[in-house]
Amino acid sequence: MRDTAEKGRLAGRVALVVGAGSVGPGWGNGKATAVAFAREGARVLAADRNLSAAIETRDIIRGEGGLCEAVEADVTDAGSMAAMAAACVEAFGSIDILHNNVGLAQVGGVTDTDPADWDRILKVNITGMFLSCRAVVPHMERQIETGGSPCAIVNVGAIAGRRWTGVPMLAYAVSKAGVEALTRSIALQYARAGIRCNCILPGLMDTPHVVEPLKNLYGENSLERLRQVRNNQAPMGFMGTAWDVAAAAVYLASDDARYVNGHALAVDGGQSAQTWSPLYASPGEPQ
């Protein structure tokens, strides 16, 4: 194991990262967070519906000298989530950190979102997070009751769950608003049991998860224009990356955040602090 891992902030911990793969080339939030956890000393179980994507993350971690296993897991299936949690305990003996990163995004407002798409996005983005926590929390409780260390859950929401972001993504926004409510409820219910629960709210990010659903808003193969506009909208003049989310996840999972509970940490370069700006498109227009 590399020296930084041996003395890292997560040394001795086991981290289960749900959504540890990437939906496209590059670094997604879950992939970067899994690698960041390992670099801080955690043993990682990389879970993803796409097993090959989870294996890619596993191989990166192992290539850096870290410890990681990969499993296939479907957040929409309670049995799959239970099997995922059991696999983590079997591989590493515990689950000290749960990171929920799975999410779907789709452009569409109230009149042009198909009910089937609405159901699918909510099932993945919020019901899936519920099922993951439901499967893992009992393991965490048992560990703590038998003398284990306090545990941490880190969920990934979005600024879109709090405010209009210029593109109609109704189902996504509603599901991400639910992430905050889920986080607060778990945080308060299990605070005295030794389980903290917080969430991260990414803003304008340059990740495959964002690029894929928005890539055709400016015409076919218009990624350069998409990035130009979104960088211009960001208060700091540039979008964040998956590593910004990963750094926040490491903090919230570590003892540095031992008294942080039920919190929603905006990782958005100040986006949620600003009022409506001329940089934003009119409602309904692409940004």
Backbone bond lengths (Angstrom), bond angles and torsions (degrees), N, CA, C in turn:
res aa  C-N    CA-C-N  psi(-1)  N-CA   C-N-CA  omega(-1)  CA-C   N-CA-C  phi
1 M - - - 1.466 - - 1.526 109.50 -
2 R 1.298 117.79 139.62 1.444 122.65 -178.93 1.527 110.36 -64.99
3 D 1.346 116.94 153.48 1.463 121.87 -176.41 1.519 111.81 -58.03
4 T 1.346 117.90 -41.49 1.464 120.22 -177.86 1.521 110.78 -61.91
5 A 1.346 117.07 -32.91 1.457 120.31 179.36 1.516 111.18 -72.64
6 E 1.343 117.06 -38.19 1.453 120.95 -177.70 1.525 112.12 -62.54
7 K 1.314 117.45 -30.58 1.455 120.40 -178.83 1.524 111.22 -118.83
8 G 1.318 116.46 20.94 1.449 121.02 -177.07 1.514 112.92 -74.45
9 R 1.315 114.88 171.07 1.465 120.79 -176.99 1.516 113.12 -68.85
10 L 1.319 117.43 -17.46 1.458 120.80 -179.03 1.526 111.79 -115.42
11 A 1.307 116.83 20.04 1.464 121.21 -178.94 1.526 110.00 -57.82
12 G 1.323 115.73 132.53 1.451 121.56 178.51 1.515 114.43 84.79
13 R 1.320 118.50 -3.97 1.459 121.79 -178.38 1.533 110.49 -94.80
14 V 1.319 114.66 157.76 1.460 122.06 173.60 1.524 107.71 -113.85
15 A 1.320 116.87 125.56 1.460 122.03 -177.32 1.519 110.26 -116.23
16 L 1.318 115.76 126.16 1.455 122.23 174.08 1.521 108.33 -102.03
17 V 1.324 116.92 114.36 1.459 122.07 -177.76 1.520 108.73 -106.78
18 V 1.328 115.90 112.99 1.458 121.93 -178.57 1.531 107.83 -94.94
19 G 1.312 115.67 117.91 1.462 120.59 -171.94 1.512 110.11 90.68
20 A 1.324 115.93 45.31 1.465 121.43 -174.53 1.516 113.29 -85.68
21 G 1.329 116.66 -3.17 1.454 119.76 176.80 1.513 110.64 -93.68
22 S 1.314 116.47 -170.65 1.460 121.98 178.31 1.519 108.59 -131.33
23 V 1.347 116.07 140.68 1.467 120.08 -177.23 1.524 112.84 -77.37
24 G 1.317 117.69 -7.93 1.459 122.00 179.08 1.508 110.02 -158.63
25 P 1.318 117.39 -179.11 1.461 120.63 178.94 1.528 111.48 -60.33
26 G 1.306 116.11 144.81 1.457 120.71 178.63 1.517 112.11 105.26
27 W 1.330 115.52 -163.43 1.457 121.85 -173.85 1.518 111.12 -107.39
28 G 1.338 116.12 112.42 1.447 121.41 170.37 1.514 109.95 -86.23
29 N 1.325 116.81 168.44 1.462 120.76 -177.51 1.525 112.97 -60.05
30 G 1.331 116.74 -44.65 1.452 119.42 -178.20 1.515 113.06 -67.76
31 K 1.309 116.40 -40.98 1.463 121.67 178.97 1.523 110.44 -62.23
32 A 1.334 116.60 -47.94 1.466 120.34 179.58 1.525 111.29 -64.99
33 T 1.333 117.29 -38.52 1.459 119.93 -179.29 1.518 111.06 -67.21
34 A 1.320 117.63 -41.79 1.463 119.94 177.62 1.525 110.82 -58.81
35 V 1.326 116.70 -44.00 1.470 120.59 178.99 1.527 110.49 -66.86
36 A 1.322 117.43 -41.41 1.467 120.90 179.16 1.527 111.44 -63.86
37 F 1.330 117.14 -40.78 1.468 120.43 176.67 1.528 110.22 -59.44
38 A 1.329 115.99 -45.87 1.470 119.82 -179.44 1.522 111.22 -63.55
39 R 1.323 116.44 -39.53 1.472 119.52 179.15 1.524 111.69 -65.09
40 E 1.326 117.02 -23.43 1.463 121.56 177.47 1.522 112.18 -93.23
41 G 1.344 116.59 10.06 1.458 119.95 171.62 1.501 116.27 104.18
42 A 1.331 119.12 -4.56 1.461 120.78 -178.23 1.525 111.53 -76.71
43 R 1.311 115.45 148.33 1.451 121.82 165.04 1.520 106.00 -87.52
44 V 1.324 117.16 135.10 1.456 121.04 -167.36 1.522 111.66 -122.51
45 L 1.333 114.99 134.11 1.449 119.86 165.52 1.521 106.79 -104.38
46 A 1.333 116.16 116.07 1.463 122.42 -179.77 1.518 108.70 -93.60
47 A 1.339 116.24 112.14 1.456 121.50 -177.96 1.524 109.87 -112.03
48 D 1.323 115.96 137.95 1.456 120.15 178.99 1.521 108.90 -160.73
49 R 1.334 115.98 150.53 1.462 119.62 175.60 1.523 110.43 -63.55
50 N 1.323 116.32 -32.75 1.459 122.91 176.77 1.521 108.30 -93.61
51 L 1.303 116.69 99.55 1.463 120.37 -174.46 1.522 111.81 -60.06
52 S 1.326 117.93 -37.86 1.462 120.06 -179.18 1.526 110.88 -62.95
53 A 1.344 117.32 -34.61 1.462 120.39 177.29 1.518 110.69 -68.23
54 A 1.330 117.07 -39.60 1.461 120.61 176.89 1.521 111.08 -65.11
55 I 1.325 116.54 -39.04 1.465 120.94 178.68 1.525 110.59 -65.28
56 E 1.328 117.12 -38.30 1.461 119.98 176.53 1.530 110.72 -58.17
57 T 1.324 116.49 -45.11 1.470 120.64 177.73 1.521 110.51 -64.08
58 R 1.315 116.11 -44.27 1.475 120.30 177.55 1.512 111.70 -55.75
59 D 1.325 116.18 -44.64 1.459 119.83 -176.69 1.526 111.91 -68.15
60 I 1.332 117.09 -33.22 1.462 119.82 175.35 1.523 109.81 -63.23
61 I 1.322 116.35 -45.83 1.472 120.66 -179.50 1.516 110.80 -63.76
62 R 1.304 116.37 -45.98 1.466 119.14 179.34 1.526 111.23 -64.08
63 G 1.322 116.45 -36.34 1.460 120.15 178.80 1.514 112.79 -63.94
64 E 1.328 117.02 -23.52 1.467 121.93 177.14 1.531 112.15 -94.01
65 G 1.330 116.36 4.41 1.456 120.10 178.30 1.514 114.26 92.25
66 G 1.316 117.83 8.72 1.450 120.94 -179.67 1.516 112.20 -89.88
67 L 1.334 115.35 173.76 1.452 121.96 179.96 1.522 109.30 -109.22
68 C 1.332 116.46 125.16 1.457 120.16 -177.47 1.521 109.90 -156.06
69 E 1.324 115.09 141.78 1.456 122.54 169.78 1.523 107.37 -121.16
70 A 1.317 116.82 159.01 1.458 121.99 -179.34 1.516 110.05 -125.07
71 V 1.331 115.92 140.12 1.460 120.68 176.49 1.523 109.70 -137.69
72 E 1.316 115.54 153.83 1.456 121.59 172.57 1.520 108.58 -87.13
73 A 1.323 117.36 133.61 1.461 120.42 -177.90 1.521 109.93 -151.50
74 D 1.331 115.90 139.89 1.462 122.94 -178.99 1.519 107.99 -115.27
75 V 1.331 117.26 113.75 1.464 120.61 -175.16 1.521 112.67 -68.00
76 T 1.310 118.37 -15.91 1.465 120.31 -179.62 1.523 112.37 -85.34
77 D 1.319 117.56 -1.75 1.457 122.08 -176.21 1.526 109.88 -119.79
78 A 1.341 116.75 117.37 1.468 120.94 -177.22 1.523 111.73 -61.13
79 G 1.320 116.85 -38.80 1.455 120.00 178.85 1.516 112.67 -64.30
80 S 1.327 115.93 -38.72 1.455 120.28 177.89 1.523 111.23 -64.89
81 M 1.332 116.43 -39.50 1.465 120.28 178.46 1.529 111.43 -66.15
82 A 1.317 116.67 -40.05 1.461 120.01 177.46 1.524 110.95 -64.28
83 A 1.330 116.25 -41.44 1.460 120.27 178.59 1.527 111.22 -65.75
84 M 1.321 116.87 -37.44 1.464 121.77 177.09 1.523 111.00 -61.16
85 A 1.326 116.79 -47.47 1.465 120.44 179.48 1.517 110.87 -62.45
86 A 1.330 116.71 -42.83 1.459 120.37 178.97 1.524 111.40 -63.54
87 A 1.330 116.53 -37.43 1.466 120.33 179.38 1.523 111.29 -64.87
88 C 1.328 116.50 -36.46 1.467 119.81 178.99 1.526 110.55 -66.35
89 V 1.322 116.07 -44.49 1.471 120.08 178.99 1.520 110.57 -64.38
90 E 1.319 116.11 -40.17 1.467 119.43 179.62 1.526 111.38 -65.22
91 A 1.337 116.64 -39.25 1.465 120.18 -176.99 1.519 112.66 -75.09
92 F 1.340 116.60 -39.53 1.467 119.70 -170.00 1.528 114.69 -126.42
93 G 1.327 117.70 -7.05 1.460 120.05 175.25 1.510 116.41 92.37
94 S 1.333 117.68 -12.18 1.465 120.07 -178.01 1.523 110.34 -164.23
95 I 1.329 115.21 173.35 1.467 122.29 168.99 1.523 105.79 -134.54
96 D 1.313 116.35 104.35 1.465 121.11 -178.21 1.519 112.56 -95.49
97 I 1.331 115.66 -26.69 1.473 121.76 -177.78 1.522 107.85 -134.99
98 L 1.317 115.40 131.56 1.463 121.17 171.98 1.518 107.78 -118.17
99 H 1.320 115.62 124.28 1.466 120.55 177.82 1.514 108.40 -117.29
100 N 1.337 117.03 114.72 1.456 122.41 -179.63 1.520 109.89 -99.69
101 N 1.326 115.66 113.07 1.462 119.87 -173.56 1.521 114.04 -122.70
102 V 1.335 118.19 -8.37 1.468 120.60 -173.61 1.524 110.84 -66.16
103 G 1.334 116.75 137.29 1.461 120.21 177.63 1.515 111.70 -165.70
104 L 1.323 115.49 149.43 1.459 122.95 174.22 1.519 109.34 -117.70
105 A 1.319 116.54 145.79 1.464 121.51 176.18 1.514 108.96 -131.34
106 Q 1.319 116.01 142.80 1.461 120.84 178.88 1.518 108.80 -151.29
107 V 1.320 116.05 134.09 1.459 120.83 176.88 1.525 109.00 -71.66
108 G 1.337 116.76 133.71 1.454 121.05 178.24 1.514 110.95 161.95
109 G 1.334 116.31 138.24 1.453 121.92 177.71 1.510 111.61 -101.82
110 V 1.328 116.17 -161.15 1.460 120.41 -171.87 1.531 112.50 -69.02
111 T 1.326 118.40 -28.94 1.469 119.71 -177.30 1.518 113.83 -97.30
112 D 1.337 117.93 -16.36 1.462 119.20 -177.26 1.526 112.90 -118.34
113 T 1.328 117.04 15.67 1.462 120.50 171.76 1.518 108.10 -97.72
114 D 1.308 116.46 119.22 1.457 120.59 178.72 1.529 109.52 -66.92
115 P 1.319 118.81 137.40 1.464 120.52 179.29 1.526 113.44 -54.25
116 A 1.321 116.70 -33.87 1.465 119.04 178.08 1.524 111.25 -66.30
117 D 1.336 117.22 -38.17 1.464 120.87 176.77 1.525 110.82 -67.78
118 W 1.336 115.40 -40.14 1.471 119.97 176.22 1.534 110.32 -56.28
119 D 1.320 116.35 -50.14 1.462 120.75 -179.18 1.521 111.25 -61.86
120 R 1.323 116.89 -42.06 1.467 121.16 -178.05 1.521 111.56 -64.36
121 I 1.329 117.60 -44.23 1.466 120.79 -177.66 1.524 110.90 -67.96
122 L 1.326 117.57 -43.27 1.460 119.43 178.27 1.529 111.57 -66.80
123 K 1.327 115.97 -35.71 1.462 119.02 179.41 1.520 111.66 -64.15
124 V 1.337 116.33 -39.99 1.466 119.93 179.54 1.525 111.06 -76.73
125 N 1.328 117.20 -48.54 1.463 121.01 -168.13 1.515 114.69 -76.53
126 I 1.338 117.72 -34.98 1.459 117.97 -176.55 1.528 112.02 -118.87
127 T 1.342 117.86 -43.93 1.463 118.23 176.98 1.523 110.23 -64.63
128 G 1.332 116.77 -38.03 1.458 120.08 178.02 1.512 112.54 -61.41
129 M 1.319 117.12 -38.34 1.466 121.30 178.18 1.529 110.58 -67.32
130 F 1.345 115.90 -39.99 1.460 120.81 175.21 1.525 110.74 -59.88
131 L 1.329 117.46 -46.28 1.456 120.89 -178.37 1.528 111.72 -65.46
132 S 1.315 116.86 -37.18 1.460 120.77 177.15 1.525 110.89 -63.30
133 C 1.326 115.98 -50.05 1.473 119.95 178.90 1.521 111.04 -62.58
134 R 1.310 116.42 -40.57 1.470 121.55 -179.82 1.522 111.04 -59.74
135 A 1.327 116.47 -36.30 1.463 120.66 -179.51 1.520 112.45 -77.54
136 V 1.331 117.25 -33.18 1.461 120.95 -171.21 1.533 113.21 -92.40
137 V 1.317 118.01 -37.09 1.468 120.77 -174.04 1.539 112.54 -55.17
138 P 1.327 120.96 -43.23 1.472 118.60 178.34 1.523 113.55 -58.80
139 H 1.338 117.44 -36.17 1.463 120.31 176.27 1.530 109.95 -63.75
140 M 1.324 116.41 -43.73 1.465 120.16 179.01 1.523 111.14 -61.99
141 E 1.322 116.79 -43.26 1.470 120.54 179.54 1.524 110.82 -59.56
142 R 1.313 117.25 -46.49 1.463 120.62 -178.56 1.523 111.12 -63.15
143 Q 1.325 116.33 -41.11 1.470 119.61 179.07 1.523 110.79 -59.28
144 I 1.313 116.18 -48.22 1.462 120.88 -176.93 1.525 110.39 -65.85
145 E 1.321 117.08 -41.14 1.464 120.95 -179.98 1.518 112.26 -62.47
146 T 1.324 116.69 -27.18 1.468 120.83 -179.52 1.524 112.19 -98.93
147 G 1.324 116.39 19.75 1.460 120.55 174.21 1.504 115.95 99.51
148 G 1.320 117.55 8.50 1.464 119.89 179.05 1.513 112.52 -75.84
149 S 1.312 115.37 169.96 1.462 121.80 -179.40 1.526 110.66 -77.35
150 P 1.336 117.26 159.22 1.465 120.59 173.53 1.524 111.12 -55.27
151 C 1.324 115.44 154.04 1.466 121.86 -175.89 1.522 110.76 -118.26
152 A 1.325 115.38 165.24 1.460 120.38 -177.62 1.524 110.60 -138.77
153 I 1.325 114.82 138.50 1.459 122.37 172.35 1.529 107.61 -115.75
154 V 1.324 116.40 131.54 1.465 121.63 178.26 1.528 107.94 -125.49
155 N 1.324 115.97 114.12 1.458 121.83 179.52 1.527 110.26 -101.68
156 V 1.305 116.35 153.85 1.464 120.81 177.52 1.530 108.93 -109.53
157 G 1.329 115.92 113.92 1.454 122.49 174.11 1.518 108.94 -101.08
158 A 1.336 116.98 -137.74 1.462 120.94 178.55 1.518 109.19 -170.52
159 I 1.328 116.48 149.76 1.462 121.28 172.93 1.529 110.16 -57.88
160 A 1.330 116.72 -29.84 1.468 120.79 179.46 1.523 112.23 -60.48
161 G 1.322 117.94 -20.01 1.451 121.41 176.73 1.513 113.28 -76.12
162 R 1.344 116.52 -8.90 1.461 121.30 -177.99 1.516 113.53 -114.90
163 R 1.332 117.58 -26.97 1.460 119.74 -172.83 1.520 111.15 -153.60
164 W 1.315 114.47 159.45 1.465 120.99 174.24 1.517 108.97 -65.12
165 T 1.322 116.30 134.34 1.463 120.03 -178.21 1.525 112.44 -115.16
166 G 1.333 117.18 10.97 1.456 119.81 173.80 1.499 115.40 100.61
167 V 1.335 117.30 -17.27 1.462 121.98 179.05 1.524 107.72 -124.81
168 P 1.336 118.68 128.52 1.468 119.36 179.34 1.524 111.56 -68.79
169 M 1.316 116.21 110.70 1.467 122.63 177.62 1.522 106.71 -136.28
170 L 1.318 115.68 66.07 1.455 122.17 -167.49 1.523 113.73 -59.42
171 A 1.311 117.05 -52.16 1.464 119.69 -177.18 1.526 110.81 -62.50
172 Y 1.313 116.31 -40.89 1.468 120.96 177.82 1.526 110.44 -61.49
173 A 1.331 116.91 -47.22 1.459 120.84 -177.93 1.521 111.14 -62.41
174 V 1.316 116.97 -44.42 1.469 120.38 -179.82 1.527 110.77 -63.74
175 S 1.316 116.74 -42.86 1.469 119.65 -179.98 1.516 111.40 -64.51
176 K 1.328 117.28 -38.31 1.457 120.04 -178.99 1.534 111.71 -74.06
177 A 1.325 117.18 -28.84 1.463 118.98 171.40 1.524 109.85 -63.08
178 G 1.312 116.27 -37.36 1.455 120.69 178.60 1.512 113.59 -65.21
179 V 1.329 117.59 -27.90 1.460 120.93 178.86 1.526 110.51 -60.53
180 E 1.330 117.21 -39.92 1.464 119.76 179.47 1.520 111.38 -65.43
181 A 1.331 117.75 -42.01 1.458 120.82 179.06 1.525 110.91 -64.62
182 L 1.321 116.74 -43.49 1.461 121.30 177.27 1.524 110.61 -59.65
183 T 1.322 116.00 -44.73 1.461 121.63 -178.82 1.526 111.19 -61.33
184 R 1.319 116.74 -48.92 1.469 120.08 -179.28 1.526 111.96 -60.97
185 S 1.327 115.86 -43.10 1.459 119.79 -178.13 1.526 111.77 -62.63
186 I 1.328 116.72 -46.83 1.464 120.17 178.69 1.526 110.60 -64.61
187 A 1.325 116.26 -41.85 1.465 120.67 -178.38 1.522 112.09 -58.03
188 L 1.313 117.00 -44.42 1.460 120.19 -177.01 1.516 112.42 -78.21
189 Q 1.316 116.86 -35.93 1.463 119.11 179.69 1.519 112.05 -65.48
190 Y 1.331 116.67 -35.83 1.464 119.70 -173.07 1.524 113.80 -110.90
191 A 1.327 117.59 12.21 1.466 120.70 -177.84 1.524 111.58 -57.08
192 R 1.320 117.53 -47.03 1.468 120.20 -177.70 1.515 112.83 -78.94
193 A 1.319 116.19 -12.17 1.462 119.70 175.87 1.523 111.44 -81.89
194 G 1.341 116.73 -11.82 1.460 120.34 179.13 1.516 114.71 96.69
195 I 1.334 116.70 17.20 1.460 120.51 178.38 1.523 108.52 -114.02
196 R 1.326 116.33 114.89 1.463 120.80 174.70 1.526 109.57 -89.97
197 C 1.325 116.26 149.64 1.464 120.31 177.39 1.520 108.80 -141.45
198 N 1.316 115.96 121.76 1.458 122.95 179.79 1.527 108.94 -134.53
199 C 1.326 115.57 168.08 1.464 118.48 176.06 1.522 110.99 -136.39
200 I 1.308 114.73 158.34 1.460 123.76 178.65 1.520 107.77 -111.09
201 L 1.337 116.30 136.69 1.458 121.35 178.33 1.525 108.83 -115.42
202 P 1.327 117.76 91.89 1.463 119.61 176.94 1.532 110.68 -68.36
203 G 1.320 115.49 148.27 1.457 121.66 175.65 1.513 110.00 -101.76
204 L 1.322 116.44 -129.51 1.467 121.74 179.38 1.528 109.16 -72.86
205 M 1.312 116.20 107.28 1.459 121.34 -174.66 1.525 110.62 -120.15
206 D 1.307 115.37 149.38 1.460 121.95 175.31 1.526 107.70 -105.77
207 T 1.317 115.41 83.89 1.461 121.78 179.45 1.525 108.77 -134.47
208 P 1.327 117.90 160.17 1.469 119.97 178.50 1.531 112.48 -56.93
209 H 1.321 117.90 -34.55 1.467 121.95 -179.71 1.527 111.37 -61.68
210 V 1.321 117.03 -34.08 1.462 121.53 179.20 1.524 110.64 -83.73
211 V 1.307 117.03 -43.97 1.459 121.62 -174.73 1.522 111.63 -64.10
212 E 1.329 117.19 -41.20 1.466 120.29 -174.39 1.535 113.30 -58.27
213 P 1.349 119.67 -52.27 1.473 117.81 -177.65 1.520 114.45 -74.86
214 L 1.338 118.30 -18.40 1.463 121.27 -175.50 1.525 113.83 -104.95
215 K 1.317 117.65 -4.29 1.465 120.66 -167.41 1.520 114.11 -63.88
216 N 1.323 117.97 -20.73 1.465 119.77 -178.00 1.530 113.36 -105.35
217 L 1.315 117.65 11.21 1.464 120.13 -179.17 1.524 111.69 -65.30
218 Y 1.308 117.64 -27.02 1.462 121.31 -177.63 1.518 111.90 -110.14
219 G 1.323 115.28 23.86 1.452 119.85 -177.20 1.516 110.04 101.71
220 E 1.293 115.81 169.69 1.456 120.98 -176.88 1.531 111.30 -64.26
221 N 1.341 115.31 136.27 1.465 121.98 177.74 1.527 112.42 54.59
222 S 1.336 116.00 49.27 1.461 120.23 -176.59 1.518 111.88 -109.86
223 L 1.323 116.69 38.10 1.461 120.12 -175.99 1.524 112.12 -64.08
224 E 1.317 116.81 -36.62 1.467 119.24 -179.80 1.522 110.74 -62.70
225 R 1.331 116.81 -43.66 1.461 120.91 178.10 1.528 110.92 -65.27
226 L 1.329 117.13 -40.63 1.457 121.24 178.40 1.531 110.44 -58.35
227 R 1.321 115.90 -47.67 1.465 119.49 -178.22 1.530 110.94 -67.49
228 Q 1.317 117.11 -37.05 1.463 120.23 179.32 1.526 110.75 -61.60
229 V 1.327 116.06 -47.76 1.464 120.19 -178.13 1.520 111.18 -66.00
230 R 1.327 117.17 -44.84 1.470 120.15 -177.71 1.525 111.63 -68.39
231 N 1.325 117.69 -36.60 1.464 119.28 174.42 1.522 110.63 -62.30
232 N 1.323 116.42 -39.63 1.462 121.14 -179.51 1.527 111.60 -65.95
233 Q 1.321 116.83 -31.79 1.459 121.18 179.85 1.522 112.33 -74.25
234 A 1.325 116.79 -29.22 1.457 120.62 -175.57 1.525 110.44 -67.25
235 P 1.341 118.27 131.95 1.466 120.50 -178.77 1.530 113.96 -54.09
236 M 1.343 116.93 -32.97 1.457 120.33 -178.91 1.520 112.54 -88.37
237 G 1.341 116.76 -2.71 1.452 120.75 177.98 1.513 114.61 89.20
238 F 1.325 117.14 3.97 1.455 120.29 177.71 1.530 109.01 -156.06
239 M 1.318 114.77 150.50 1.460 120.42 177.12 1.523 110.72 -74.05
240 G 1.319 114.82 158.42 1.448 120.16 172.37 1.523 110.88 -80.12
241 T 1.315 116.09 173.91 1.458 121.77 178.43 1.524 109.64 -125.39
242 A 1.311 114.94 173.95 1.465 120.30 177.93 1.518 111.56 -59.85
243 W 1.320 117.58 -27.89 1.470 119.98 -178.78 1.527 111.55 -71.79
244 D 1.322 117.53 -25.53 1.464 119.71 174.11 1.523 110.38 -67.88
245 V 1.316 116.26 -40.90 1.463 120.70 176.17 1.522 110.42 -67.07
246 A 1.318 116.73 -41.61 1.461 120.73 -179.74 1.522 111.63 -61.87
247 A 1.332 117.02 -40.55 1.471 120.23 179.04 1.522 110.74 -62.88
248 A 1.329 116.63 -39.77 1.468 120.13 177.78 1.526 110.43 -66.69
249 A 1.320 116.95 -38.75 1.465 120.65 179.50 1.516 111.41 -64.75
250 V 1.331 117.34 -41.47 1.461 120.62 177.27 1.527 110.20 -60.00
251 Y 1.319 116.49 -45.48 1.468 120.28 178.70 1.524 111.35 -58.92
252 L 1.334 117.05 -51.04 1.465 120.34 -176.16 1.526 112.29 -66.68
253 A 1.322 117.46 -27.55 1.464 121.03 179.10 1.520 112.71 -82.13
254 S 1.329 116.76 -16.97 1.463 120.97 -172.65 1.520 112.47 -92.95
255 D 1.337 115.22 171.54 1.466 120.96 176.87 1.523 112.21 -69.26
256 D 1.329 117.80 -14.26 1.462 119.75 174.44 1.531 110.47 -60.59
257 A 1.331 116.24 -24.58 1.469 121.55 -179.35 1.534 111.02 -108.59
258 R 1.320 117.10 29.54 1.468 121.23 -174.21 1.529 113.22 -59.68
259 Y 1.358 117.61 -24.03 1.465 121.02 -179.76 1.525 111.63 -113.18
260 V 1.316 115.50 21.76 1.460 121.51 176.45 1.525 107.21 -108.31
261 N 1.318 116.48 117.47 1.465 120.03 -174.61 1.529 109.64 -149.92
262 G 1.325 116.03 135.35 1.453 120.80 -179.76 1.517 113.31 72.88
263 H 1.313 116.14 21.43 1.462 121.03 -173.53 1.531 110.93 -100.88
264 A 1.329 115.83 146.30 1.464 122.34 173.09 1.524 107.49 -110.45
265 L 1.315 116.79 110.05 1.462 122.81 -175.41 1.521 110.14 -95.26
266 A 1.321 116.51 111.19 1.466 120.91 178.18 1.522 109.76 -75.00
267 V 1.311 116.05 125.62 1.463 123.03 175.16 1.524 104.84 -118.41
268 D 1.334 115.02 80.32 1.465 119.36 -166.81 1.523 114.12 -143.64
269 G 1.324 117.42 12.47 1.458 119.99 177.85 1.517 114.48 63.28
270 G 1.338 117.27 15.65 1.461 120.99 179.98 1.516 114.23 101.46
271 Q 1.329 117.34 1.99 1.463 120.82 -176.14 1.526 112.59 -56.50
272 S 1.333 116.70 -43.26 1.459 119.47 -176.24 1.516 112.56 -75.30
273 A 1.335 117.15 -9.59 1.463 120.80 179.97 1.522 112.91 -91.96
274 Q 1.326 117.27 -11.36 1.455 119.88 -175.61 1.530 111.24 -97.76
275 T 1.321 115.80 153.59 1.448 120.85 174.22 1.523 109.13 -86.25
276 W 1.341 116.78 -179.20 1.463 120.43 -178.22 1.521 110.44 -57.85
277 S 1.298 116.46 136.83 1.458 122.28 -174.84 1.522 110.83 -124.67
278 P 1.335 118.37 150.02 1.477 120.38 174.39 1.512 113.11 -58.67
279 L 1.342 115.80 -18.43 1.464 118.82 177.83 1.516 111.13 -65.86
280 Y 1.340 115.96 -22.41 1.451 119.88 -178.69 1.513 110.99 -83.46
281 A 1.301 115.52 146.26 1.459 119.89 174.64 1.514 109.87 -72.43
282 S 1.318 116.48 161.51 1.449 120.45 172.88 1.521 108.51 -65.07
283 P 1.338 117.88 152.05 1.477 119.90 -179.47 1.520 110.77 -51.35
284 G 1.322 115.14 129.57 1.462 120.81 178.54 1.503 113.51 97.54
285 E 1.333 117.82 -17.33 1.466 120.41 178.82 1.524 109.79 -92.27
286 P 1.307 117.59 146.02 1.472 119.44 178.56 1.518 110.29 -69.74
287 Q 1.327 114.14 150.63 1.461 119.22 177.55 1.511 109.32 -102.86
